[in-house]
Amino acid sequence: MTRRFSFMLAGALMTAGVMTLSAQNQTPSKTIKVIGCVQRTGNNVFVLKDMRADDTFRLDPAPNAKPEDDLDFHAGHLVEVSGTLTDNAANPPRLRIAQIVYLARTCPAPVKK
């Protein structure tokens, strides 16, 4: 009986250790804010070029939202998007939208460097 309990306890501890390691390897998604102009690049594909960092992100609507609801309306507008990166390895990285703040009806002209 004691031997059986020892094996069960060892198995439970090993399982807990695996669960702890896998939980530690998952990094929580960090919320970022991007300010730029929404551009339609394809059929329900929208990108946002960050004016501050010169980065581009593919915008993914929030779950249960239709891209044409907000993104189509905001195409050509200056907005601030808050969200989380869902696929940083993609080109451009994918940004899951949590919130869109409308800033201006038109996009500012590019600044010559």
C-alpha positions in Angstrom: 0.0 0.0 0.0 2.8 2.4 0.9 4.6 1.6 -2.4 1.4 2.2 -4.4 0.9 5.6 -2.6 4.6 6.5 -3.4 4.1 5.9 -7.1 0.9 7.9 -7.2 2.5 10.8 -5.3 5.5 10.7 -7.6 3.2 10.7 -10.7 1.2 13.6 -9.3 4.3 15.6 -8.6 5.7 15.0 -12.1 2.4 16.0 -13.7 2.3 19.2 -11.6 5.9 19.9 -12.6 5.1 19.6 -16.3 2.0 21.8 -15.9 4.1 24.4 -14.1 6.8 24.4 -16.8 4.3 24.7 -19.6 2.6 27.6 -17.8 5.9 29.3 -17.3 6.8 28.9 -21.0 3.6 30.8 -22.1 4.2 34.5 -22.1 1.1 36.6 -21.5 0.1 38.8 -24.4 1.1 42.4 -23.9 -1.4 45.1 -24.9 0.1 47.7 -27.3 -1.2 50.9 -28.8 -0.6 51.9 -32.4 -1.4 55.2 -34.0 -1.7 55.3 -37.7 -3.9 55.0 -40.8 -6.0 52.0 -41.6 -5.5 50.8 -45.1 -7.4 48.0 -47.0 -5.0 45.7 -48.8 -7.3 43.0 -49.9 -10.7 41.3 -49.4 -11.3 42.1 -45.7 -7.6 42.5 -45.0 -6.6 45.7 -43.2 -3.2 47.0 -42.1 -2.2 49.8 -39.9 1.2 51.6 -40.2 2.4 53.0 -36.9 3.3 56.6 -37.4 5.6 56.7 -34.4 7.7 53.5 -34.9 7.3 53.0 -38.7 6.0 49.5 -38.1 3.1 47.9 -39.9 0.5 45.5 -38.4 -2.2 43.4 -39.9 -5.4 44.1 -38.0 -7.5 41.2 -36.8 -11.0 42.1 -35.5 -12.0 41.1 -32.0 -13.7 37.7 -31.8 -17.3 37.7 -32.9 -16.8 41.0 -34.8 -17.0 41.4 -38.6 -14.1 43.3 -40.1 -16.3 45.3 -42.4 -18.2 46.7 -39.3 -15.3 48.9 -38.0 -12.3 48.4 -40.2 -14.0 49.2 -43.5 -15.5 52.4 -42.0 -12.0 53.4 -40.7 -10.1 52.8 -43.9 -8.3 56.0 -44.7 -8.8 57.4 -41.2 -6.2 58.2 -38.5 -6.9 55.9 -35.5 -5.4 54.6 -32.3 -5.7 50.9 -32.0 -5.2 49.0 -28.7 -4.7 45.3 -28.9 -2.5 42.3 -28.5 0.0 40.6 -30.9 -1.4 37.3 -31.9 1.3 36.3 -34.5 4.5 38.2 -34.1 6.3 36.0 -36.6 3.9 36.8 -39.5 4.8 39.5 -42.0 3.3 41.9 -41.1 2.7 40.9 -37.4 -1.0 40.4 -36.5 -2.6 42.7 -34.0 -5.9 41.5 -32.4 -8.0 44.7 -31.9 -9.4 45.4 -28.4 -10.3 49.0 -29.1 -10.3 51.6 -31.9 -10.2 55.3 -31.2 -11.1 57.5 -34.1 -8.6 60.5 -34.3 -9.1 62.1 -37.7 -11.1 61.7 -40.9 -8.0 61.8 -43.1 -4.5 60.6 -42.8 -1.7 63.1 -42.6 0.7 63.5 -45.5 3.9 61.4 -45.1 6.8 63.4 -43.8 9.9 63.5 -46.0 13.1 62.4 -44.3 
